[in-house]
Amino acid sequence: MSNSKMAFLAFLAVSFLCGLASATYKVGVGRADITGPPVEINFMGYANIKQVGRGIHTRVFARAFVVEDEKGNRVAFVSADAGMMGYGLKREVIKRLQARYGNLYHNDNVAISGTHTHGAPGGFLMHLLYDISILGFVPQTFEVMAQGLYLCIKRATDNLVDGRILLSKTTVLNVNINRSPSSYLRNPAEERAQYEHDTDKTLTQLRFVDLENNLLGAFNWYAVHATSMNNTNRLVTSDNVGYAALLLEKEYNPNKMPGKGKFVGAFCSSNLGDVSPNIMGPKCSISGNECDLLTSRCPTGEGDCFASGPGKDMFESTQILGQRLADAALGLLNEQSQESTAREVTGDVRFIHQFVDMPNYNGSTYNPLSRKVDKVRGCQPAMGYSFAAGTTDGPGAFSFEQGTTTDNPMWNFVRDFIAAPTQEDIKCHEPKPILLATGRATFPYEWQPKIVSDQLLKIGDVIIAAVPCEFTTMAGRRLRNQIRAAASAVGGIDTEVIIAGLTNIYTSYTVTPEEYQAQRYEAASTIFGPHTHSIYMDVFERLTKAMMRNETVDAGPSPPYMNDVMLSLNTGVLFDGHPINTDFGYVKSQPNKEYGINETVKVTYISGNPRNNLFTEKTYFTIERKINEDRWKVAYTDASWETKMVWHRTNTILGFSEMDIYWDISPQTLPGEYRIRHSGEYKYILGGKYPYEGLTHSFTVKED
């Protein structure tokens, strides 16, 4: 054989082996619409009974990635534009996945995390305390979320290809602040000295590419509350992180409508418990003076203590912060920066999961600060007085103050009428004064979870810690360090640890033991008592070591099945009507003949109730641009940032309602001829639902 032939064969062999080496994983990404009923249902997040949906600003989505290693070990991670995740939902999603795929997906290898938007419909958590401000369970919300969560994992599965995963990080300074800085200062000075900021400023990104380096998706974790839209908002919104995702996807899905296209970009929640996007800080709403640092109260006559964002209103603040997050993620994806910022993720895929009965947990954990082993125990769930005070993102009611460590006989009487804590409960939660003994409340069903879901997903040298609550900044830092140290001690590898918050089940907050003593909102909402964080440290250290050794652990006690006991005060749509001489879809208010850049188009239709058909994966309206005499192209939908859909009753007795559609014409809008089409369904008084459609006359958007 000639030397040239031998060299050529050697080249082919090396190329083949390199190809095998690079095909470490099968990777897939998927997305699905999870927009629930946009009207007449309360939003989940602020627990504000007045925050009832009136329409849509942006649709909300679930985004998933699936990773499988060469041995067939597989994990699925979902980030959903939702306040948080409930275990009843996860159980239903697993049920649907197993009906299609058998045991390929199960409780241990699927993690579902909420972005923590406070602007999406509630009623899906199946615990009374979390659903009470929504007036109970909402089957329509639950169903569209269950199907969407299932569908995004299915799509990620269907899209699996040989590929690679790259990890990169960047610092983003102007997006978050600590909303409980006085609590943070309770942590030891030597510990705080290890960090430059009192919130995490690092955006961590997992990038998924195929073997030709074509970009498939990017999942980003950053610690910030999705509360740029405050509790006066009545339109469904994915908030700041959701807008960042829309911007990221728009960049890599050109000429596609929001929520469409192959590239999937997500911004996921992390240890955001004490982290606010309202970076201008808290001020008294009337006087503009500083609020009290410890209690977040204002003097009489100076208003409530509200924090605000950098924009002139909540919409602009959402836009500014979302743009900053998107710019940071885009910077990491920029080809010119790949070599300097990204590293390839290598290694096998593993997972581990355990249910933990928190009130009955007794254990011990090593305290690196005191260099001693501490005994830890859990408490029955309970909410403290400062829970009712709310936060500077959304102040509470009555005269409650953050930082309250003493009780009140009147409120104790109200508490005991609902469910009285035992003396053991009171002692266990000290110094928290118990406002709601949720662990003792059983009517009509469980008020808060007692069994939590603790889970780790390992993808090569990256470990995702799925926590069932909102960890504060320092609580998350300690957990990351603990997991990293455990993985190094047992597995001998240096790992990147990502905290994925609000995952699988929701149990409010977790603060450090030191922060617990301050009893601000986050501490008052740490429901299993002062050792809550220590228990998680203990459990996750044990799970990490077991996972690194490929050991199995006891599954633990499953959360109770409560689907059959759910109650709701929400009513369905009785019927729809319309005024005489009109019909459903009639354009009551037509657009002007001409508009310019930065002007707003508003049109009004006679409509049915949007709850008759959620138009999942579709849209309630389209804004269409004329291409030629025979063709119009959809330019915007109800998922677009530039649009708003506002629905309102005009006559409750007769079932009359109207739909207002707004379109803010941005500088990026192409000039030309446009029209607006609205689709809906109405419910006939004698039964049945029927489609309708309305179309405006055309109008012109002139050049700037």
C-alpha positions in Angstrom: 0.0 0.0 0.0 1.4 3.4 -0.9 2.3 6.0 1.7 -0.4 8.3 0.3 -3.1 5.7 0.7 -1.9 4.9 4.2 -1.9 8.6 5.1 -5.4 9.0 3.7 -6.7 6.0 5.7 -5.1 7.3 8.8 -6.8 10.6 8.3 -10.2 8.9 7.9 -9.6 6.9 11.1 -8.6 10.0 13.1 -11.6 11.8 11.7 -13.9 8.9 12.6 -12.5 8.7 16.2 -12.8 12.5 16.6 -16.4 12.2 15.4 -17.1 9.6 18.0 -15.4 11.6 20.7 -17.5 14.7 19.9 -20.8 12.8 19.8 -20.8 12.6 23.5 -24.5 13.3 23.9 -27.8 13.2 22.2 -29.4 16.6 22.8 -32.8 18.0 22.0 -34.8 21.1 22.8 -38.5 21.9 22.7 -41.1 24.6 23.5 -44.9 24.7 24.1 -47.6 27.2 24.9 -48.9 27.0 28.5 -51.0 30.1 28.5 -54.0 29.5 30.8 -57.3 31.3 31.0 -56.3 35.0 30.5 -59.5 36.6 32.0 -61.5 36.2 35.2 -58.9 34.1 36.9 -56.5 35.5 39.6 -52.7 35.5 38.9 -50.3 33.5 41.0 -47.5 35.2 42.9 -48.6 38.3 44.7 -51.5 36.6 46.5 -53.5 39.7 45.6 -57.2 38.7 45.3 -57.8 41.9 43.2 -55.3 40.8 40.6 -57.7 39.2 38.2 -56.7 38.6 34.6 -58.1 40.9 31.9 -56.1 39.8 28.9 -52.7 39.1 27.5 -49.5 41.1 27.0 -47.3 38.1 26.2 -48.2 34.4 26.1 -46.3 32.1 28.4 -44.3 29.1 27.4 -42.6 26.0 28.7 -39.1 25.2 27.3 -37.3 21.9 27.7 -34.0 20.3 27.0 -33.3 16.6 27.0 -29.8 15.1 27.2 -28.8 11.5 26.9 -25.3 10.0 27.2 -23.7 7.2 25.3 -25.0 4.6 27.8 -28.6 5.7 27.4 -28.8 7.7 30.7 -31.3 10.5 30.1 -32.5 13.6 31.9 -35.1 16.2 31.0 -35.2 19.8 32.4 -38.1 22.2 31.8 -38.2 25.9 32.5 -41.9 27.1 32.5 -43.2 30.7 32.5 -45.1 30.0 35.7 -45.0 31.3 39.3 -43.6 27.9 40.4 -44.2 24.2 40.0 -46.7 22.0 41.8 -46.1 18.3 42.3 -49.7 17.4 41.1 -48.7 18.9 37.8 -45.4 17.0 37.6 -47.1 13.8 38.4 -49.6 14.4 35.6 -46.8 15.2 33.2 -44.9 12.0 34.1 -48.2 10.0 33.6 -48.6 11.4 30.1 -44.9 10.9 29.2 -45.1 7.3 30.4 -48.2 6.6 28.4 -46.2 7.5 25.3 -42.6 6.4 26.2 -43.0 3.8 28.8 -40.5 4.2 31.7 -38.1 6.3 29.6 -39.1 9.3 31.7 -39.9 9.1 35.4 -40.0 11.2 38.6 -36.2 10.9 39.1 -34.9 12.1 35.8 -37.4 14.9 35.0 -37.2 18.3 36.6 -39.7 21.1 36.1 -38.9 24.6 37.2 -40.9 27.8 37.3 -39.5 31.1 36.2 -41.5 32.8 39.0 -43.5 35.2 36.8 -46.2 36.8 38.9 -48.3 37.5 35.9 -49.7 34.1 34.9 -53.0 32.4 35.9 -53.0 30.4 39.1 -55.0 27.6 40.5 -52.7 24.7 39.7 -50.7 24.1 42.9 -53.3 21.9 44.8 -52.4 23.3 48.3 -55.0 25.6 49.8 -52.7 28.4 51.0 -51.3 28.9 47.4 -54.7 28.6 45.7 -56.8 30.5 48.1 -56.1 33.9 46.5 -57.1 32.3 43.2 -60.4 31.2 44.8 -59.3 27.6 44.5 -58.3 25.0 42.0 -58.7 26.0 38.3 -58.9 22.9 36.1 -58.5 24.9 32.9 -55.1 26.3 34.1 -54.0 22.9 35.2 -54.9 21.1 32.0 -53.2 23.6 29.6 -50.1 23.6 31.8 -50.0 19.8 32.0 -50.3 19.4 28.3 -47.8 22.1 27.5 -45.2 20.7 29.9 -45.7 17.3 28.4 -45.5 18.6 24.9 -42.3 20.6 25.3 -40.5 17.4 26.6 -42.1 15.4 23.7 -40.8 17.9 21.2 -37.3 17.9 22.8 -37.4 14.1 22.6 -38.5 14.2 18.9 -35.7 16.7 18.2 -32.8 14.6 19.7 -29.6 14.7 17.6 -26.0 13.9 18.3 -24.5 17.0 19.7 -22.4 18.9 22.2 -23.0 21.0 25.3 -20.9 24.1 26.2 -21.0 26.0 29.4 -20.2 29.7 29.7 -20.7 32.4 32.3 -20.8 36.2 32.4 -21.4 38.9 35.0 -24.6 41.0 34.7 -24.5 43.9 37.2 -27.5 46.1 36.5 -30.5 43.7 36.8 -30.9 42.8 40.5 -30.6 44.1 44.0 -31.1 42.5 47.4 -34.5 43.3 48.8 -33.6 42.2 52.3 -30.1 43.6 52.8 -30.5 43.8 56.5 -31.1 40.1 56.6 -28.1 39.4 54.4 -25.9 41.3 56.8 -26.8 38.7 59.5 -24.6 36.2 57.8 -21.0 36.0 59.1 -18.7 38.8 58.0 -16.0 36.4 57.0 -18.5 34.6 54.7 -19.8 37.8 53.2 -16.2 38.9 52.5 -15.8 36.0 50.1 -18.3 37.7 47.7 -18.3 41.1 46.1 -22.1 41.6 46.0 -25.0 40.8 48.2 -26.8 39.1 45.2 -25.4 36.7 42.6 -24.5 38.6 39.5 -23.4 35.6 37.4 -25.5 34.4 34.4 -24.7 30.8 33.7 -25.5 29.4 30.2 -25.7 25.9 28.8 -25.5 26.0 25.0 -26.7 23.0 22.9 -25.3 22.5 19.4 -25.2 19.7 16.9 -22.0 18.1 15.6 -21.8 20.8 12.8 -21.9 23.4 15.6 -25.4 24.6 14.6 -27.0 26.2 17.6 -30.1 24.3 18.9 -30.8 26.2 22.1 -29.4 28.0 25.2 -30.7 27.8 28.8 -29.6 30.6 31.1 -29.8 30.7 34.9 -29.8 34.1 36.7 -31.0 35.0 40.1 -33.8 37.6 39.9 -37.5 37.7 40.8 -39.8 38.0 37.8 -41.6 40.9 39.4 -40.9 43.9 37.2 -44.6 43.8 36.5 -46.2 44.8 39.8 -49.4 43.7 41.5 -51.5 46.2 39.6 -50.8 44.3 36.3 -53.9 42.5 34.9 -52.4 41.1 31.7 -50.8 37.7 31.3 -47.0 38.2 31.1 -43.8 36.2 31.3 -42.2 39.3 32.8 -38.5 40.2 32.6 -37.0 36.7 32.1 -39.7 35.8 29.7 -39.1 38.9 27.6 -35.4 38.0 27.6 -36.3 34.6 26.2 -38.5 36.1 23.5 -35.6 38.4 22.5 -33.1 35.6 22.4 -35.4 33.3 20.4 -36.1 36.2 18.0 -32.4 36.6 17.3 -32.0 32.9 16.2 -35.5 32.4 14.8 -35.7 35.2 12.3 -39.0 35.8 10.6 -40.8 33.6 13.1 -43.6 34.6 15.4 -42.9 34.5 19.2 -43.0 31.0 20.5 -42.2 29.5 17.0 -38.9 28.3 15.5 -36.4 25.6 16.1 -34.0 27.5 18.4 -35.1 27.5 22.1 -33.8 30.1 24.5 -34.7 30.0 28.2 -34.0 32.1 31.3 -34.4 29.9 34.3 -34.8 30.7 38.0 -32.0 30.3 40.5 -31.5 31.3 44.1 -33.7 34.4 43.8 -35.4 34.4 47.2 -34.1 37.8 48.4 -33.4 39.2 44.9 -35.5 42.0 43.3 -35.5 43.4 39.7 -36.6 46.7 41.1 -33.1 48.1 41.1 -34.1 51.7 41.9 -34.8 50.5 45.4 -37.7 50.9 47.8 -39.3 54.3 48.4 -42.4 55.6 50.1 -45.0 55.8 47.4 -46.3 59.2 48.3 -43.4 61.1 49.8 -40.6 59.4 47.8 -38.5 59.1 51.0 -36.5 56.1 52.0 -38.4 53.2 53.7 -37.3 51.9 57.1 -34.5 49.4 56.4 -35.6 46.7 58.9 -39.4 46.9 58.6 -39.9 48.2 55.1 -42.5 50.6 56.5 -43.2 54.3 55.8 -44.3 56.9 58.2 -48.0 57.7 58.4 -49.1 59.6 55.3 -46.1 58.8 53.2 -47.7 55.8 51.5 -46.6 52.1 51.0 -43.0 51.0 50.6 -42.6 50.1 47.0 -39.4 49.3 45.0 -39.4 50.3 41.3 -37.4 49.4 38.2 -35.4 51.6 35.9 -38.2 52.5 33.5 -40.9 55.1 33.6 -43.5 52.4 34.2 -43.5 48.6 34.8 -43.7 47.8 31.1 -40.6 49.8 30.3 -38.8 48.4 33.4 -39.6 44.8 32.2 -38.3 45.7 28.7 -35.0 47.3 30.0 -34.1 44.4 32.3 -35.2 41.7 29.8 -33.0 43.4 27.2 -30.0 43.4 29.5 -30.4 39.7 30.3 -30.8 38.9 26.6 -27.8 41.0 25.7 -25.7 39.1 28.2 -26.8 35.7 26.8 -26.3 36.9 23.3 -22.8 38.0 24.2 -22.0 34.4 25.3 -23.4 33.0 22.1 -21.4 35.4 19.9 -19.0 33.4 17.8 -16.1 35.8 18.5 -16.4 35.1 22.3 -16.7 31.3 22.2 -13.1 30.4 22.6 -12.6 32.7 25.5 -15.8 32.0 27.5 -17.2 28.6 26.6 -15.9 25.2 27.7 -17.2 21.9 26.6 -19.2 19.8 29.1 -17.9 16.2 29.2 -18.9 13.2 31.3 -21.8 10.9 31.9 -25.4 11.7 32.8 -26.8 10.7 36.2 -29.7 11.7 38.3 -31.0 11.1 41.8 -34.2 12.1 43.6 -35.7 11.7 47.0 -38.9 12.8 48.8 -38.2 14.1 52.3 -40.7 14.4 55.1 -39.5 17.8 56.4 -41.5 18.0 59.7 -40.2 14.6 60.8 -36.7 15.1 59.7 -34.0 14.6 62.4 -30.4 14.7 61.4 -27.1 16.5 61.7 -25.0 18.6 59.5 -21.5 20.0 59.7 -21.4 23.7 60.2 -18.2 25.0 58.5 -18.6 28.4 60.3 -18.6 27.0 63.8 -16.6 23.9 62.8 -19.1 21.8 64.7 -21.7 19.2 63.9 -25.2 20.7 64.5 -28.3 18.6 65.2 -31.2 19.7 62.9 -34.9 19.0 63.0 -37.9 20.1 60.9 -41.1 21.8 62.1 -44.7 21.5 61.0 -45.3 24.1 58.2 -46.2 27.6 59.4 -46.1 31.1 58.1 -44.9 34.0 60.3 -46.3 37.4 60.8 -43.9 39.1 58.4 -45.3 36.9 55.6 -48.5 39.1 55.7 -46.3 42.2 55.3 -45.4 41.2 51.8 -42.2 42.6 50.2 -41.0 45.8 48.6 -41.9 44.2 45.3 -45.5 43.8 46.5 -46.4 45.1 50.0 -49.0 43.2 52.1 -52.1 44.3 53.9 -53.3 45.5 57.3 -50.5 46.8 59.6 -48.1 43.9 59.4 -44.4 44.8 59.2 -41.3 42.9 58.1 -39.0 41.9 60.9 -41.8 41.1 63.3 -40.7 38.7 66.1 -43.6 39.2 68.6 -47.2 38.0 68.2 -50.5 39.7 68.7 -53.5 38.3 70.7 -56.1 39.4 68.1 -54.2 37.7 65.2 -53.5 34.7 67.4 -57.2 34.4 68.0 -57.9 34.4 64.2 -55.0 31.9 63.7 -56.3 29.5 66.3 -59.8 29.7 64.9 -58.4 28.3 61.6 -55.9 25.9 63.2 -54.0 26.3 66.4 -50.3 25.5 66.6 -49.1 23.3 69.5 -46.6 24.6 72.0 -44.1 22.4 70.3 -44.8 24.1 67.0 -44.4 27.5 68.7 -41.1 26.5 70.3 -39.8 24.8 67.1 -40.3 28.0 64.9 -38.8 30.5 67.3 -38.2 33.4 66.9 -40.9 33.3 64.2 -44.3 34.2 65.7 -46.8 31.9 63.9 -49.5 33.7 62.0 -50.8 30.6 60.1 -50.3 27.1 61.5 -50.6 25.6 58.0 -49.2 22.3 59.0 -52.1 21.8 61.4 -54.8 23.0 59.0 -56.5 20.2 57.2 -59.8 21.7 56.0 -60.8 21.2 53.2 -57.4 19.7 52.4 -53.6 20.2 53.1 -52.6 23.9 53.2 -48.9 23.5 52.5 -46.7 20.6 51.5 -45.0 18.5 54.2 -43.1 16.3 51.9 -40.6 18.0 49.5 -38.9 16.9 46.3 -35.1 17.0 46.4 -33.3 16.2 43.1 -30.0 16.4 41.3 -29.3 16.1 37.6 -25.7 15.5 36.6 -24.7 16.3 33.0 -21.0 15.6 32.7 -19.3 18.0 35.1 -22.4 20.1 35.6 -24.8 19.4 38.5 -28.3 21.0 38.5 -29.7 21.1 42.0 -33.5 21.2 41.8 -34.8 22.8 44.9 -38.5 23.0 45.8 -38.6 26.6 47.0 -36.9 30.0 46.8 -33.4 30.0 48.2 -32.0 33.3 49.2 -28.6 34.4 47.9 -26.4 33.1 50.7 -28.6 30.0 51.2 -27.9 29.2 47.5 -24.2 29.9 47.7 -23.8 27.6 50.7 -25.7 24.8 48.9 -23.6 25.1 45.8 -20.4 25.0 47.8 -21.7 21.9 49.7 -22.6 20.0 46.6 -19.3 21.0 44.9 -17.3 19.8 47.9 -19.2 16.5 48.1 -18.8 15.8 44.4 -15.1 16.5 44.7 -14.6 14.4 47.8 -16.4 11.3 46.4 -16.1 11.6 42.6 -12.8 13.5 42.4 -14.2 16.0 39.9 -14.6 19.8 39.9 -18.2 20.5 39.1 -20.2 23.6 38.1 -23.3 23.6 40.4 -26.5 25.4 39.2 -29.3 26.1 41.6 -32.7 25.6 39.8 -35.3 27.2 42.0 -39.0 26.6 42.4 -38.7 23.1 41.0 -41.1 20.1 41.1 -43.1 21.2 44.2 -43.4 24.6 46.0 -42.7 25.2 49.6 -42.2 29.0 49.8 -38.7 30.2 50.9 -35.5 29.0 52.4 -33.1 31.3 54.3 -29.9 30.7 56.2 -30.2 30.1 59.9 -28.7 33.6 60.5 -31.2 35.3 58.2 -34.0 33.4 59.9 -33.4 35.4 63.1 -34.3 38.6 61.3 -37.8 37.4 60.4 -38.3 39.5 57.3 -40.7 38.2 54.6 -38.4 35.5 53.3 -37.7 34.1 56.8 -41.3 34.3 57.9 -42.0 32.2 54.7 -39.4 29.6 55.5 -42.1 27.1 56.5 -40.2 24.3 58.2 -38.5 26.4 60.8 -34.9 27.7 61.5 -33.2 24.4 60.5 -34.8 24.3 57.0 -31.7 25.3 55.2 -29.5 23.0 57.3 -31.8 20.1 56.4 -31.4 20.8 52.7 -27.6 21.0 53.2 -27.7 17.6 54.9 -29.9 16.0 52.3 -28.2 17.3 49.2 -24.8 16.4 50.5 -26.0 12.8 51.0 -27.7 12.7 47.6 -24.6 14.1 45.9 -22.3 11.4 47.4 -24.8 8.7 46.6 -25.1 9.9 43.0 -21.4 10.1 42.5 -21.1 6.5 43.8 -23.9 5.4 41.5 -25.8 4.3 44.6 -29.6 4.2 44.9 -31.5 5.9 47.7 -34.8 5.2 49.3 -37.5 7.0 47.3 -39.0 8.4 50.5 -42.7 9.0 51.2 -44.7 10.2 48.2 -46.8 13.4 48.5 -50.5 12.7 48.9 -52.7 12.4 45.9 -55.3 15.3 46.2 -56.7 15.6 42.7 -60.0 14.2 43.8 -60.6 16.7 46.7 -59.9 20.0 44.9 -62.4 22.8 45.5 -63.0 25.9 43.6 -65.1 29.1 43.8 -64.4 29.9 40.2 -67.3 29.6 37.9 -67.3 28.7 34.2 -68.7 30.8 31.4 -72.5 30.7 31.5 -73.2 32.2 28.1 -72.2 35.1 25.8 -74.4 37.7 24.2 -74.1 40.7 21.9 -76.0 43.9 21.5 -78.8 44.2 18.9 -77.6 45.1 15.3 -74.2 43.7 16.0 -72.6 40.2 16.0 -69.6 38.5 17.5 -66.5 39.8 15.8 -68.2 43.1 14.9 -65.5 45.9 14.9 -67.0 48.5 17.2 -64.0 50.8 16.9 -62.0 50.8 13.7 -58.4 51.9 13.3 -57.4 55.3 11.9 -56.5 55.4 8.3 -52.8 56.2 9.0 -50.3 55.9 11.8 -46.6 56.8 12.4 -43.8 55.2 14.3 -44.2 55.2 18.1 -48.0 55.7 17.8 -50.5 53.1 19.1 -53.3 51.4 17.2 -56.4 50.6 19.2 -59.4 48.6 17.9 -62.4 47.2 19.7 -64.5 44.1 18.8 -67.7 42.6 20.1 -66.4 39.4 21.6 -67.1 36.2 23.4 -65.3 35.2 26.6 -61.6 34.2 26.0 -62.1 31.3 28.3 -64.3 29.6 25.8 -61.1 28.8 23.8 -57.6 29.5 25.0 -56.2 29.2 21.4 -53.3 27.3 22.8 -50.4 27.2 20.3 -52.5 29.7 18.3 -53.5 33.3 18.8 -56.5 35.5 19.6 -55.6 37.9 16.9 -53.1 38.7 14.2 -51.8 41.9 12.8 -51.2 41.3 9.1 -49.2 43.3 6.6 -50.1 43.4 3.0 -47.5 41.8 0.6 -49.5 42.1 -2.6 -53.1 42.1 -3.8 -53.5 38.4 -3.0 -51.4 37.9 0.1 -51.2 39.2 3.6 -48.5 38.1 6.1 -48.8 37.8 9.9 -46.5 40.4 11.5 -47.6 40.2 15.1 -49.7 38.0 17.4 -50.9 38.0 21.0 -47.5 36.6 22.0 -45.7 39.7 20.7 -44.3 42.3 23.1 -45.7 45.1 20.9 -49.3 44.1 21.4 -51.8 43.9 24.2 -55.3 42.3 24.4 -57.7 43.7 27.0 -61.1 42.1 27.6 -63.9 43.6 29.6 -67.6 43.0 30.4 -70.0 45.6 29.2 -73.2 43.9 30.5 -72.9 41.0 33.0 -76.6 40.0 33.0 -76.8 39.8 29.2 -73.3 38.4 28.8 -72.0 41.2 26.6 -68.2 41.8 26.4 -65.7 43.6 24.2 -62.1 43.0 23.2 -59.6 45.9 22.9 -56.5 45.2 20.9 -53.5 47.6 21.1 -50.5 47.7 18.9 -47.5 49.9 19.7 -45.8 50.7 16.4 -42.0 50.4 17.1 -39.2 51.9 15.1 -38.5 48.4 13.7 -42.0 48.2 12.1 -42.0 47.9 8.3 -44.0 50.6 6.6 -47.0 49.4 4.6 -50.7 48.5 4.7 -52.0 46.5 7.7 -55.2 45.1 9.1 -56.1 43.3 12.4 -58.0 40.0 12.6 -59.6 38.7 15.8 -60.7 35.1 16.3 -62.7 33.8 19.2 -65.6 31.5 20.3 -68.9 32.4 21.9 -71.0 30.2 24.2 -74.6 30.0 23.1 -77.2 30.4 25.9 -78.8 27.1 24.9 -75.4 25.3 24.9 -72.5 24.8 22.6 -69.5 26.9 21.5 -69.2 28.5 18.1 -66.3 30.2 16.4 -66.4 33.8 15.1 -64.0 36.2 13.4 -63.7 39.9 13.0 -61.5 41.9 10.6 -60.8 45.6 10.6 -60.4 47.8 7.5 -56.9 48.3 6.4 -54.7 51.2 7.5 -51.3 52.5 6.6 -48.1 52.7 8.7 -46.0 55.4 7.1 -42.3 55.6 7.0 -40.5 57.4 9.8 
